[in-house]
């Protein structure tokens, strides 16, 4: 026999541990975004001939932000020209990433291939390097959220059952 309160505590701790492990890369990516200047962004938006690594990273970013089926550098240029663009990345609600956007961005090269890592992209664009870190961290955090959501639901049900049992038992 396992104590229901102990089981609930263990589930809650597992979910929290998973989220805690995903937070450092996410916080680092946010820090990198916060350090970008308007000049960094303008330089990236101004490309006439977009380097492949910048194009791929910005497309992945567009998928996460808009769930667009056919992301483009032009869409990135439009979005990133908005006054609160960088703040929207820092304040992004990772739970809002739809399942279809998540699946598409998981298949995207920016998430998988080393040549699109922040370190590799840095030589083309400081802003795209920060956005590469953000995309990768957002995908990782979304993966963890997908694992934690069912735990949260089970935990919610178990806690409700425990409260009911405690009320009935006195």
Secondary structure as UniProt FT lines:
FT   HELIX           4..34
FT   HELIX           38..45
FT   HELIX           52..66
FT   HELIX           73..80
FT   TURN            83..84
FT   HELIX           85..90
FT   HELIX           94..96
FT   HELIX           99..107
FT   HELIX           109..112
FT   HELIX           114..116
FT   HELIX           118..121
FT   TURN            122..124
FT   HELIX           126..169
//
